[in-house]
Amino acid sequence: MQPFGFYHLCFLKRVSILVLIAVLFVGNSWAEWHFLPALDLEERYDSNMYLSSDNETSDFITRLSPELRLEDVSATRTFAASYIMHMYHFDRHDENNYIGHSAELSWDQRLSRNLSWHIMNSYTRSEEPLEEDPEYTGVRETRNMYTRNSVDTGFTYRFGQEDRVTISYLDSRLQNRDPDIEDDVEYGPGLELEYWLTQRHGLLLDYSWSRIDYEHDPSDQMDEMVFVYQWRRSPHTTLHVDYGLVLFSSKALAAEEGNDDYNVQSIAAGFGHDFGPLWNLTGSFGYFFFNPKESESGDGPVYHLSLGRSFARGSVTLTGDGGYRLDYSGADAEGFTEYRGLSLSSAYTVSPRTELYTTASYMYEKAEEEERTRDETWGVSAGISYEISSWLTGAVELTQRERNSSDEEDEYRDSLMLLRLRGTYEWR
């Protein structure tokens, strides 16, 4: 069996080859390309840089991030690629100095009138205890290096004005130096079918099979299916009914007392209404049923509500979410987790060059795997940005975040203050 590093290196090489092919493929149309270099300088004060529950360590952190982004949009192709190098310097604890990397690739190519191909890739190399991807909510209790690479590629065939079928394949890989967190590889195919019976009545079917192979533990396997009925009640209002089914099996859970395989069924009804350019409202409400093969079953609400309001000088967005999440990859993955959360964000333009912005969020999570845990995480931030010139922007931001948990080792409190200068240039 080849080591994880071997497979990871192979995937990076494959992605690099795909980027090269993309560049060669459009080599005769450089006039359509946009080159967007940027440089970001950030000075941050972090009151708890390890996110520790009982040994808070503060420091001033300088981050210099050169960035390059390439974009191209034509009648048959949409291409975007970016790369950022993050150079971190710690004023008091320089043993934590490191260089991180992040890269993204998005390429959608029409192969014929009805057939298209896409690939999306994201890569991160970091030592930050919290990942930027909201899908991963765990906290690393050390500043060890980790990398995550995710690739999603597939083909879409359109057989009607709004009818399509997409076949795709996902591969996501985690490597890290933390001895308490296993490396893993998650992979599997997916199928998405959208078919409109009439102009007002449509069906959507989404199915995926995935498997997670760990460095030492036995594998996990999931089958996920979502069936959606859509009804365009009017040109501005769409209603839908959703049914979801997840089948989960794990040899590791079967070997542990009190844990076993399970399935989750959910049903929800939702709506979307177009109020015009100033308002945006979508929502869905339902219930899920958690059914282990041997242990006690459970249930809970599933809901989503998003309300947005735009006005002359800014916007406000309120979002609420609740339901369940399956997390078996990465830092402190807790398996089946019930959650509910609320977030509020706003932006206000004080002058043509000055903008104020705020965000606030709250999340409650209850995990059922291994020992039952309950976590409450909230955060609030406020900032102001100022356009110094057409190519240079400055910002000041304050952030407070805190996590309360039934496991005292998972608790933390953190205050952040940052100053940022960002310069950009567009070359066409």
C-alpha positions, 0 to 999 in steps of 0.5 A: 500500500502506497503512503498517503504522501505519495497519493497526495503528490500525484494529485497535485501533479495531476492538477498542475498538468490540468492547469497547464493543459488549460493554458495551452488550450487557450494559448491563442486567445490571451487577449481574453485573459485577466491577470490580477496580482495582489499583495496583502499585508496584515498585522494582527494581535491574537489573545489566544493563538493556540485556542487553549482553554486554560493556557492562553498565549497572546502574540502579534502576528504579521502576515504577508500574502502575495497573490496571483489570480487568472480569469478567462470568460468566453462563450465556451469556457469559464476559467479561474485560478488563484494562488496565495502564499501566506508568510507568517511571522510571530513577534514573541514566539518565532518558533511558530513562523511558517509559510502557508499556501492556498490555491483554487482552480475552477474550470468549466469547458463546453465540449459540444452544444449539450455536453460540458466538463468541469473541474474544481480544486482547492488546496490549503497548507496551514497551521491555523487551529481553525479552518476557513472552510465552514464545513470543518468545525473542529479545533486543533489544539496545536499549531501543527502543519496540515494540508487539505486537497479537494478535487471535484470533476465531472460531465454535464449533459443537457437534454432540454432547456432546463433538463440536465444530468451531471456525473461527477467524482470527488476526492478529498485528502487530509494530511497533518503532523498532529499525532492525535489526528489521522490522515484520511482520504474521502472519495466517491462518485455522484449523480445529479439529475434535474428534469422538468415535467412541465414548465411549472413542475420539476424533479431533482435527484441527487445521489452520492456514494463516498468512502473515507479511508483512514491511516490506521482505523477501518473505513467509513462508507456513506450513501446519500440521496436527496429527492426534490419536487419543485413547483413554480407557483408563479413567475416570482414564487417557487415551492419545493418538497425534499426527501433525504436518506443517508445510509452510514456504515463503519467497521470502527463504530461497530467495534465500539460499545454503544455505537453502530451503523445508522440511517437518517431520513429527512423531509422538508418543505421550502419556498423562494420568492422574488420580491425584486432587487431590494429583498431576498427571501428563501426558507425550508422547514422539516424534520429528520429521523436518526435511526441506529440499528441497535441503539436508541433513535432520535429526531430533530428539526431541519430548517433554513431561512435567509432574509436579505435587504438591500438599500441605497448605501448597504445591505443586511442579511439574516440567516438561520440554519438547523439540522444535522451534519456528518463529519468524519474527516479532520480535527475532532470530527464528531460523526453525527452532529445535530446543530442549529445556528444564526448569523447576521451580517451588514454593510454600510457605505459611509462615503464613496471610499469608506465602508463599515461592516459587521457580522455576528454568529451563534452555533449550537452543536450536539454530537452523538458519537462516542461520548455525547458532547454539546458545544456553543460557539459565538463570534462577533466582528466589526470593521471599517475599510477605506479605499486609499487609492484605486489600487490600495485599500486599508481595513481595521477589524475587531473580532471576539469569539468564544466556545463553551463545551461540555468537554472543558478541553474544547473551550476557548475565548479569543480576541483579535485585532487586525490592520490590513493593507491590500494592493491589487492590479489588473492586467488585461 
